Amino acid sequence: MSKVFRGVLFTLAFGATLFAQEKKFEIGASVTGNFLRTVNGFDTDHSVKNSLGVGANFRTYFSKRHGLDISWSYSNPAHTYFSPSVGSTPAVGVTHKTWTNEATTSYVFKLRSSESRIQPFLLAGGGALLFTPNGLHSTVGSVGTTAKLTGVYGGGIDAYLSSRIGLRAQYKGFVYNDPANAVIHRSTQKLGHMAQPSLGLFWRF
């Protein structure tokens, strides 16, 4: 396990312990859509097929407006790297599925302080994205996990169906350094962006 990922897990666990308060826990599960923009740089194009995924989160509010969200999500999209021919150098390309895991923590701000059943919110934070090509090998051996630090921003709406159960529609955006491809040894060396809308249920304790 990478040092980056271990550090993120420690931060998430510490945050949960620090901010959790009685009767203010929320645990959620969702279906996500994952849309990564095409990145171009250094004669390399990196495109990713849109995909569905799953997510889970823990959220706690330590006042009427302020809270902490700890999230994980998983998807398995197809990544394509392509470099066109330049002079005597032939064109190279590869397409493969990549397990993508998100581990992030975010500050949450409710736009309403009342106990209304409809609660819009904003969030911002950071964490890590882990990219693991499925069963691929490069000329130097197995292709392992690449961890990238990421910034997170977004918002959404909580609709309370009862005092315990609610529906959450949410958007999160991730900004990170685009991962290199170890199979063809190509990198765009640019910033990547993933848009992640989601819809799910949450339970309050």
C-alpha positions as CSV (number, residue, x, y, z in Angstrom):
1,M,0.0,0.0,0.0
2,S,1.4,3.4,-1.0
3,K,2.5,5.9,1.6
4,V,0.0,8.4,0.1
5,F,-2.9,6.0,0.6
6,R,-1.8,5.1,4.1
7,G,-1.6,8.8,5.0
8,V,-5.1,9.4,3.5
9,L,-6.6,6.6,5.5
10,F,-5.0,7.9,8.7
11,T,-6.4,11.4,8.0
12,L,-9.9,10.0,7.4
13,A,-9.9,7.9,10.6
14,F,-8.6,10.8,12.6
15,G,-11.2,13.1,11.2
16,A,-14.0,10.7,12.0
17,T,-12.9,10.4,15.6
18,L,-12.4,14.2,16.1
19,F,-15.7,15.4,14.7
20,A,-18.2,12.6,15.3
21,Q,-21.0,13.6,17.8
22,E,-23.9,11.6,19.2
23,K,-27.0,11.4,17.0
24,K,-25.4,13.4,14.2
25,F,-24.0,10.5,12.1
26,E,-25.0,10.0,8.5
27,I,-24.0,6.9,6.4
28,G,-24.8,6.9,2.7
29,A,-24.6,4.7,-0.4
30,S,-24.9,5.9,-3.9
31,V,-24.5,5.2,-7.6
32,T,-22.1,7.5,-9.4
33,G,-21.4,8.6,-12.9
34,N,-17.7,9.2,-13.7
35,F,-16.8,11.5,-16.5
36,L,-13.0,12.2,-17.1
37,R,-12.0,14.8,-19.6
38,T,-9.6,14.0,-22.4
39,V,-6.1,15.3,-21.5
40,N,-3.5,16.2,-24.2
41,G,0.2,17.0,-23.6
42,F,3.7,16.0,-24.7
43,D,2.4,14.3,-27.9
44,T,0.1,12.1,-25.8
45,D,-3.7,11.9,-25.8
46,H,-5.3,10.3,-22.7
47,S,-9.1,9.7,-23.0
48,V,-11.4,7.7,-20.6
49,K,-14.7,6.1,-21.4
50,N,-17.6,7.3,-19.2
51,S,-18.6,4.8,-16.6
52,L,-20.9,4.0,-13.7
53,G,-19.6,3.3,-10.2
54,V,-20.6,2.9,-6.6
55,G,-19.8,5.1,-3.6
56,A,-20.2,5.2,0.2
57,N,-19.7,8.0,2.7
58,F,-19.8,8.9,6.4
59,R,-20.9,12.4,7.3
60,T,-21.3,14.2,10.6
61,Y,-22.4,17.7,11.5
62,F,-20.8,19.4,14.5
63,S,-23.1,22.5,14.2
64,K,-26.3,23.4,12.3
65,R,-24.3,24.4,9.2
66,H,-20.8,22.8,9.4
67,G,-19.9,19.2,8.9
68,L,-17.3,16.7,7.7
69,D,-17.7,14.1,4.9
70,I,-15.5,11.1,4.5
71,S,-16.0,9.4,1.1
72,W,-15.0,6.3,-0.9
73,S,-16.0,5.5,-4.5
74,Y,-15.1,2.8,-7.0
75,S,-15.3,2.6,-10.8
76,N,-13.7,0.6,-13.6
77,P,-13.5,2.7,-16.8
78,A,-11.5,2.0,-20.0
79,H,-8.5,4.3,-20.4
80,T,-6.9,5.0,-23.8
81,Y,-3.4,6.4,-24.3
82,F,-2.3,7.3,-27.8
83,S,0.8,9.0,-29.2
84,P,0.9,9.7,-33.0
85,S,3.9,9.0,-35.1
86,V,6.6,11.7,-35.1
87,G,9.3,11.4,-37.8
88,S,10.8,7.9,-37.6
89,T,9.0,7.2,-34.3
90,P,5.9,5.0,-34.9
91,A,2.5,5.7,-33.4
92,V,1.8,3.8,-30.1
93,G,-1.4,3.3,-28.2
94,V,-3.0,1.1,-25.6
95,T,-6.5,0.7,-24.1
96,H,-7.2,-1.0,-20.8
97,K,-9.7,-1.0,-17.9
98,T,-8.4,0.7,-14.7
99,W,-9.8,0.2,-11.2
100,T,-10.2,3.7,-9.8
101,N,-10.7,4.3,-6.1
102,E,-11.4,7.6,-4.4
103,A,-10.6,8.3,-0.7
104,T,-11.4,11.8,0.3
105,T,-12.5,14.0,3.2
106,S,-14.4,17.3,2.8
107,Y,-15.7,20.2,4.8
108,V,-19.5,20.5,4.3
109,F,-21.4,23.8,4.6
110,K,-25.2,23.7,4.7
111,L,-26.9,26.6,3.0
112,R,-29.8,26.5,5.4
113,S,-29.6,26.4,9.2
114,S,-33.2,25.4,9.7
115,E,-34.5,21.8,10.0
116,S,-36.1,22.0,6.5
117,R,-36.6,18.7,4.7
118,I,-34.7,20.1,1.7
119,Q,-31.1,20.9,2.6
120,P,-28.7,22.2,-0.1
121,F,-25.0,22.1,0.7
122,L,-21.5,22.9,-0.6
123,L,-18.3,20.9,0.0
124,A,-14.6,21.2,-0.5
125,G,-11.7,19.1,0.5
126,G,-9.0,16.7,-0.7
127,G,-7.6,13.2,-0.6
128,A,-6.3,10.6,-3.1
129,L,-7.3,8.8,-6.3
130,L,-5.8,5.4,-6.9
131,F,-5.5,4.1,-10.5
132,T,-4.8,0.3,-10.9
133,P,-4.6,-1.1,-14.5
134,N,-6.3,-4.5,-14.7
135,G,-3.8,-7.3,-15.0
136,L,-1.4,-5.4,-17.3
137,H,2.4,-5.8,-17.5
138,S,5.0,-3.4,-18.8
139,T,8.5,-4.1,-20.1
140,V,9.8,-3.8,-16.5
141,G,7.2,-6.0,-14.8
142,S,3.7,-5.7,-13.4
143,V,1.9,-2.4,-13.6
144,G,1.0,-1.4,-10.0
145,T,-1.2,1.3,-8.5
146,T,-0.6,4.9,-9.1
147,A,-1.8,7.3,-6.3
148,K,-2.5,10.9,-7.1
149,L,-3.4,13.6,-4.6
150,T,-6.6,15.3,-5.6
151,G,-8.6,18.5,-4.7
152,V,-12.4,18.1,-4.4
153,Y,-15.2,20.6,-4.8
154,G,-18.9,20.3,-5.2
155,G,-22.4,20.5,-3.7
156,G,-25.8,18.9,-3.7
157,I,-29.2,18.6,-2.1
158,D,-30.4,16.4,0.8
159,A,-34.1,15.6,0.8
160,Y,-35.2,14.0,4.1
161,L,-37.8,11.4,3.5
162,S,-38.2,10.9,7.3
163,S,-36.3,11.7,10.4
164,R,-33.9,8.9,9.7
165,I,-33.7,8.4,5.9
166,G,-33.0,10.8,3.1
167,L,-32.2,11.1,-0.6
168,R,-29.0,12.8,-1.7
169,A,-28.3,14.2,-5.2
170,Q,-24.7,15.4,-5.4
171,Y,-22.0,16.6,-7.7
172,K,-18.2,16.3,-7.0
173,G,-15.3,17.5,-9.1
174,F,-11.8,16.2,-8.8
175,V,-8.6,18.0,-9.9
176,Y,-5.4,16.0,-10.0
177,N,-2.2,15.3,-11.9
178,D,-3.0,13.1,-14.9
179,P,-1.5,9.6,-14.3
180,A,1.2,8.3,-16.6
181,N,0.9,5.0,-18.5
182,A,3.5,2.4,-17.6
183,V,2.8,0.1,-20.5
184,I,3.8,2.5,-23.3
185,H,5.7,4.9,-21.0
186,R,3.7,8.0,-21.9
187,S,2.5,10.9,-19.8
188,T,0.6,14.1,-20.6
189,Q,2.1,15.9,-17.6
190,K,-1.1,17.9,-17.3
191,L,-4.0,18.3,-14.8
192,G,-6.8,15.9,-15.1
193,H,-10.4,16.5,-14.1
194,M,-13.2,14.0,-13.2
195,A,-16.8,15.1,-12.9
196,Q,-18.8,12.7,-10.6
197,P,-22.6,13.2,-10.2
198,S,-24.3,10.8,-7.9
199,L,-27.7,9.7,-6.5
200,G,-28.2,7.7,-3.4
201,L,-29.7,7.2,0.1
202,F,-28.4,8.1,3.5
203,W,-29.3,7.0,7.0
204,R,-29.1,9.3,10.0
205,F,-28.2,8.0,13.5
